Amino acid sequence: MQQSTPTPPPAPHRRALLAGLGLAAATPLLLGVRDRPAAPDPAAGQRNLAGGRPVLLRGASLVLTMDPALGSGPLGTVENADVLLRDGTVAAVGAGLPRPPGASVVDVSGKLVLPGFVDAHTHLWQAVIRGGCTDRDLFGWFSGCTDPQRARLTPSAVHSFVRLAALDAVQSGVTTLVDWVDIFSYDLVESYVRALAGTGVRFTYAMFPPKPDAVLLTKVKRELVDPVPLGSFQVATHAARAVQDHNRAHWEAAQELGVMLNSHVLERPEQRADDPMGVLADIGALGPKLLVNHAVHLTDAEIAAAAEHDVRAAHCPLSNMRLASGVMRLGEFARRGVKVGLGLDGGTNDSSDFHALMKTAIGLQRARAADAGVFPQVPDVLRMATLGGAEALGIADRVGSLTPGKRADLLVVDPAALNFAPRFDWVGQLVFNGRPENIEAVFVDGRALKLGGRLVDVDTARVVREAEAAAVRLRATA
Ligand SMILES: [Zn+2]
């Protein structure tokens, strides 16, 4: 197929990138940031990257720590508290914290603070097919939308779509994402990883190789992903009897690299014929290093086996609803103690809205059961969206809650909005009323990526223009 001439995106200028990720680069009017240096300091970005300057979030009306040891109830809620960020970590949560010397103070009075959202399953490049194939199920969506677009991708287009979608995720409160990618050539992968790295989000690149290729997987991990401080790697697969040997090779490569195996499993009822859980059991992959996505049509025995072996799962309710895939038996997974996170699943839900994702996770179960008491309830989905996702990915020792010592990935939500106010039950309102535009600030690893409701140092109009131009070029090659 004829491809448009790729125009490789320029490597981001290092200092510009650092400044873009640093609090020092933020507009002083935003969010009431005080005590800033009088003039831009060229070294400030570097110091921020190193976690040099502490940030004190002062006077939050409500903090959801997700750590019951730090506050009330299962979400560890604390009223009227400060949160101190230092060296990229959460240093303390509590009332009246002293301001460390040199700290930036951010006034968050009247606002909520909570850990960032963990998107356990996505495909960011599929931003190119937003709103597409809306009358198709999974298989029709593959043939009508995904496959034709993937075949035309160029490095430049990949960079444009991934940057657009990753920034949309960040502005929607996603601080960690796992991207399952079935893009095969090294130059496309390089462009993909560069786009992710340039946004400042914490990411896992889950690479699906076209054939078992441990050399390529190792090269991508070592050369492209490992050098990115917030990047990590997984091996992706599609478990099925017909490709069982490939699945086994992928599992062996994952073990060799010390990373998780990440597989789509039983998204559609027809995939029962592939016996993916049987295959994963036969190759010895059932265990805490296996992440299964969707897992809609598992039998009782398969859910029990997943629980017994501590297999992890990603639930993608918006995607499952959109593609008529079915409803995951989330209550049964929870009852057996399976660690489950939430996933946006890329282009199929057409949105990075985690509030919609949480609301749908609740709504699908209630609609099926005609019972408002079924799992999950509001605290359950808030936990799944944060700490639960981190547990599913095996990174809960670093992110997912505001436990001091963890990396500072967190959100500031402003409830003073037409769609959110007045206060009745802010925890419930976060799920049922919240929207991405209510997220005023996003910090990843202690660095502000969004402040005052705007992405820091991102020309969003340009990002949109470039994605639009890339989409036009792709259509021209059809
Ligand atoms: Zn998927």
Residues whose N, C-alpha, C, O or C-beta is under 5 A from the ligand:
A	BS01	ZN	D345
